[in-house]
Amino acid sequence: MTNPIRLWTSAAYHPAFRCGGWAFVREAGGQLSGGAGGERYTSAGRMALAGLAAGLRDLPAGAAPLAVSTSSPELAAFAGVLARLGQAGAANSPDEDIDLWAQILAAARGRAVGLIRAAAEPGTPGAFTAAWAELARDKAKATGPFAAAIPKANLAKVAGLEA
């Protein structure tokens, strides 16, 4: 059996300023990668989906299953939709944020997707992504929309992962 691709995502949103950030860490085939980004004039749900879409972008070839861990209640609300994504004849995505759903659907096609709601406990990949999501939210508030890779040196310090 193929080892699953593990993905941790987090989103942060500030309702007063309507700005948000997202971050992900992905472990696939022993390789770590990660990214963060943010937007102004957005919603909490859009930020959760943007983090997932970014984490699924450029997945390694094959049909390895996806194990997604998130602390985002907005993403957890889509657990049923995400579980059906890799299945043939799966129902279409929700009507909002269709640009992100199209990216998620394309990346997940033919893969089993499991979603785990996990608290961002200190010293875990979830806490690492939560901190980066907050940083991304603050950067987006100050400078506008962006997306960037998390430096490899930072990824090497993520507790609980083997690079």
KEKE-3310 file (N, C-alpha, C; in steps of 0.2 Angstrom, whole numbers, plus 5000, padded with zeros to 4 digits):
npx = (5004:5002:5011:5002:5000:5003:4995:4995:4985:4981:4971:4969:4959:4953:4940:4936:4944:4943:4953:4964:4973:4983:4991:5001:5008:5016:5019:5027:5032:5043:5048:5047:5037:5030:5019:5013:5001:4990:4975:4966:4950:4942:4935:4933:4931:4935:4949:4952:4950:4959:4971:4970:4969:4982:4990:4987:4992:5002:5005:5013:5015:5003:4992:4991:4984:4976:4980:4973:4975:4968:4965:4955:4939:4931:4935:4934:4920:4917:4920:4912:4910:4924:4928:4921:4927:4938:4931:4923:4911:4908:4899:4896:4906:4903:4894:4900:4916:4921:4932:4943:4938:4938:4951:4955:4946:4952:4965:4963:4956:4954:4960:4959:4953:4955:4950:4955:4951:4960:4967:4977:4990:5003:5020:5017:5014:5002:5002:5013:5008:4997:5003:5011:5000:4994:5004:5004:4991:4993:5003:4996:4986:4994:5001:4994:4988:4996:5007:5019:5033:5036:5052:5064:5073:5065:5055:5062:5062:5050:5042:5039:5039:5048:5061)
npy = (4994:5011:5024:5037:5054:5067:5081:5096:5110:5127:5141:5159:5172:5189:5196:5210:5217:5211:5202:5189:5174:5159:5143:5129:5113:5100:5083:5072:5057:5057:5070:5087:5101:5118:5132:5148:5161:5176:5186:5202:5208:5196:5180:5169:5156:5156:5157:5146:5136:5141:5138:5124:5121:5126:5118:5106:5108:5104:5090:5075:5063:5049:5039:5041:5041:5055:5062:5074:5086:5098:5113:5121:5126:5130:5123:5110:5109:5106:5092:5081:5084:5084:5071:5064:5068:5061:5051:5042:5050:5060:5072:5089:5103:5115:5131:5143:5151:5145:5145:5140:5128:5121:5119:5111:5100:5095:5092:5082:5072:5055:5051:5045:5055:5060:5068:5076:5083:5093:5099:5114:5109:5114:5112:5104:5099:5106:5117:5124:5127:5135:5146:5151:5154:5165:5174:5176:5182:5194:5200:5201:5210:5221:5223:5218:5205:5190:5176:5163:5152:5142:5144:5131:5129:5133:5123:5112:5112:5108:5100:5083:5078:5069:5074)
npz = (5000:4996:5005:5014:5008:5019:5025:5033:5038:5041:5045:5047:5053:5053:5058:5060:5051:5040:5034:5030:5033:5027:5029:5025:5028:5020:5019:5008:5002:5010:5009:5013:5012:5011:5013:5013:5014:5010:5010:5008:5012:5013:5017:5031:5028:5014:5016:5023:5013:5003:5009:5009:4995:4990:4997:4991:4978:4964:4968:4971:4957:4955:4965:4978:4994:5003:5018:5028:5040:5051:5060:5057:5059:5048:5037:5042:5042:5029:5028:5023:5010:5006:5008:4998:4987:4979:4974:4960:4950:4960:4969:4964:4970:4983:4980:4982:4981:4970:4961:4970:4974:4962:4959:4971:4968:4956:4960:4969:4963:4960:4972:4988:5001:5017:5031:5046:5061:5071:5086:5087:5095:5105:5099:5088:5071:5067:5076:5071:5058:5061:5067:5056:5048:5055:5055:5041:5039:5046:5038:5026:5029:5031:5019:5008:4996:4995:4992:4997:4999:5013:5021:5019:5030:5041:5040:5043:5057:5062:5074:5076:5063:5051:5040)
capx = (5000:5006:5010:4998:5002:5001:4995:4992:4983:4978:4969:4968:4955:4952:4933:4935:4948:4941:4959:4965:4980:4983:4997:5001:5015:5015:5025:5025:5038:5049:5050:5043:5036:5025:5018:5008:4998:4984:4971:4962:4943:4940:4931:4937:4930:4939:4956:4953:4950:4965:4976:4970:4971:4989:4993:4986:4995:5009:5005:5017:5011:5001:4985:4992:4978:4978:4977:4973:4974:4967:4962:4950:4932:4928:4937:4931:4913:4917:4923:4908:4912:4931:4928:4918:4931:4941:4926:4920:4904:4907:4895:4900:4908:4898:4893:4905:4923:4922:4939:4947:4935:4940:4958:4954:4944:4957:4971:4960:4953:4957:4963:4955:4954:4953:4950:4955:4950:4965:4969:4984:4993:5010:5025:5015:5013:4996:5004:5017:5004:4993:5008:5012:4993:4993:5009:5002:4985:4995:5006:4991:4983:4998:5004:4990:4988:5003:5008:5026:5035:5040:5059:5066:5076:5060:5052:5066:5061:5044:5042:5034:5040:5055:5062)
capy = (5000:5018:5029:5043:5061:5070:5088:5100:5116:5131:5147:5164:5177:5194:5199:5217:5220:5206:5200:5182:5170:5152:5140:5122:5109:5094:5078:5067:5053:5059:5077:5092:5107:5122:5138:5153:5167:5179:5191:5207:5208:5189:5177:5164:5150:5156:5156:5138:5133:5143:5134:5117:5121:5127:5112:5101:5110:5101:5084:5070:5058:5043:5040:5040:5044:5061:5063:5081:5088:5105:5116:5126:5124:5131:5117:5104:5109:5103:5085:5076:5085:5082:5064:5062:5071:5057:5046:5043:5053:5063:5078:5095:5107:5121:5136:5149:5150:5140:5144:5136:5121:5118:5117:5106:5094:5093:5089:5076:5067:5048:5050:5045:5060:5059:5075:5075:5090:5092:5106:5116:5108:5116:5107:5100:5103:5110:5123:5127:5130:5140:5152:5154:5157:5171:5179:5178:5186:5201:5202:5203:5216:5227:5224:5215:5198:5187:5168:5162:5146:5142:5141:5124:5129:5133:5116:5107:5113:5106:5095:5077:5076:5067:5076)
capz = (5000:4996:5011:5012:5008:5025:5024:5039:5035:5046:5043:5052:5050:5057:5055:5060:5046:5034:5031:5032:5031:5027:5029:5025:5028:5017:5019:5003:5000:5014:5007:5016:5008:5015:5010:5017:5010:5013:5006:5011:5010:5011:5022:5035:5024:5009:5018:5024:5006:5000:5012:5006:4988:4990:4999:4986:4972:4962:4971:4967:4953:4958:4968:4985:4998:5007:5025:5029:5047:5051:5066:5055:5059:5042:5033:5045:5040:5022:5028:5019:5003:5004:5008:4992:4981:4975:4971:4953:4950:4966:4969:4963:4976:4984:4975:4984:4980:4965:4959:4974:4974:4955:4961:4975:4965:4951:4963:4973:4958:4960:4978:4994:5005:5024:5035:5053:5064:5076:5089:5086:5101:5105:5097:5083:5064:5067:5079:5066:5052:5064:5068:5050:5046:5059:5052:5034:5040:5048:5032:5021:5032:5030:5012:5003:4995:4993:4993:4997:5001:5019:5020:5021:5036:5045:5039:5046:5064:5063:5078:5074:5056:5048:5033)
cpx = (5004:5005:5006:5002:4999:5001:4992:4991:4980:4976:4968:4964:4953:4945:4933:4939:4947:4948:4960:4971:4979:4990:4996:5008:5012:5021:5022:5032:5044:5051:5045:5043:5030:5025:5013:5006:4992:4981:4968:4955:4941:4936:4935:4936:4934:4947:4957:4954:4956:4971:4976:4972:4978:4993:4993:4990:5001:5010:5009:5012:5009:4994:4986:4987:4981:4975:4978:4971:4973:4964:4957:4943:4928:4929:4934:4923:4912:4919:4919:4910:4919:4931:4926:4922:4934:4937:4924:4913:4903:4903:4899:4901:4902:4898:4898:4912:4925:4929:4944:4944:4937:4947:4959:4952:4949:4963:4969:4958:4957:4960:4958:4957:4951:4954:4950:4955:4955:4966:4976:4988:5001:5015:5023:5015:5007:4998:5008:5013:5000:4997:5009:5006:4992:4998:5007:4996:4988:4999:5001:4987:4987:5000:5000:4991:4995:5003:5016:5027:5037:5047:5060:5069:5071:5056:5056:5065:5055:5044:5037:5035:5047:5056:5067)
cpy = (5006:5022:5035:5049:5064:5078:5091:5107:5120:5138:5152:5169:5182:5198:5207:5220:5216:5204:5193:5179:5163:5150:5133:5119:5102:5089:5072:5063:5055:5066:5082:5098:5111:5128:5142:5158:5170:5184:5196:5206:5201:5187:5171:5157:5150:5155:5149:5134:5135:5139:5127:5117:5122:5121:5106:5102:5106:5094:5079:5065:5052:5044:5039:5044:5050:5061:5070:5082:5095:5107:5120:5123:5125:5125:5111:5103:5106:5095:5081:5077:5083:5074:5061:5064:5066:5051:5047:5046:5057:5070:5084:5098:5112:5126:5142:5147:5145:5139:5140:5129:5118:5116:5111:5099:5091:5089:5082:5071:5060:5046:5049:5051:5059:5066:5073:5082:5089:5099:5107:5116:5111:5111:5102:5103:5107:5117:5127:5131:5136:5147:5155:5157:5164:5176:5181:5183:5193:5204:5205:5209:5222:5228:5221:5208:5196:5179:5167:5155:5147:5140:5134:5124:5129:5126:5111:5107:5111:5100:5089:5075:5074:5070:5071)
cpz = (5000:5002:5009:5012:5014:5023:5031:5036:5041:5042:5048:5049:5055:5055:5055:5053:5039:5030:5034:5030:5031:5027:5028:5026:5025:5017:5013:5001:5004:5013:5010:5012:5012:5011:5015:5013:5013:5009:5011:5008:5008:5017:5026:5031:5018:5011:5020:5018:5003:5002:5009:4999:4987:4992:4994:4979:4970:4967:4967:4963:4957:4961:4975:4989:5002:5014:5027:5037:5047:5058:5064:5055:5052:5037:5035:5043:5033:5022:5024:5012:5001:5004:5002:4986:4976:4972:4964:4954:4957:4965:4968:4970:4977:4979:4976:4983:4975:4962:4963:4974:4967:4956:4965:4972:4960:4954:4967:4969:4959:4967:4983:4999:5012:5028:5042:5056:5070:5079:5087:5093:5100:5103:5091:5076:5064:5070:5074:5061:5055:5065:5062:5047:5049:5056:5045:5034:5041:5042:5027:5023:5030:5023:5007:5001:4993:4995:4993:5000:5009:5019:5023:5028:5042:5046:5043:5054:5066:5068:5076:5067:5055:5041:5030)
residu = (MET:THR:ASN:PRO:ILE:ARG:LEU:TRP:THR:SER:ALA:ALA:TYR:HIS:PRO:ALA:PHE:ARG:CYS:GLY:GLY:TRP:ALA:PHE:VAL:ARG:GLU:ALA:GLY:GLY:GLN:LEU:SER:GLY:GLY:ALA:GLY:GLY:GLU:ARG:TYR:THR:SER:ALA:GLY:ARG:MET:ALA:LEU:ALA:GLY:LEU:ALA:ALA:GLY:LEU:ARG:ASP:LEU:PRO:ALA:GLY:ALA:ALA:PRO:LEU:ALA:VAL:SER:THR:SER:SER:PRO:GLU:LEU:ALA:ALA:PHE:ALA:GLY:VAL:LEU:ALA:ARG:LEU:GLY:GLN:ALA:GLY:ALA:ALA:ASN:SER:PRO:ASP:GLU:ASP:ILE:ASP:LEU:TRP:ALA:GLN:ILE:LEU:ALA:ALA:ALA:ARG:GLY:ARG:ALA:VAL:GLY:LEU:ILE:ARG:ALA:ALA:ALA:GLU:PRO:GLY:THR:PRO:GLY:ALA:PHE:THR:ALA:ALA:TRP:ALA:GLU:LEU:ALA:ARG:ASP:LYS:ALA:LYS:ALA:THR:GLY:PRO:PHE:ALA:ALA:ALA:ILE:PRO:LYS:ALA:ASN:LEU:ALA:LYS:VAL:ALA:GLY:LEU:GLU:ALA)
# end
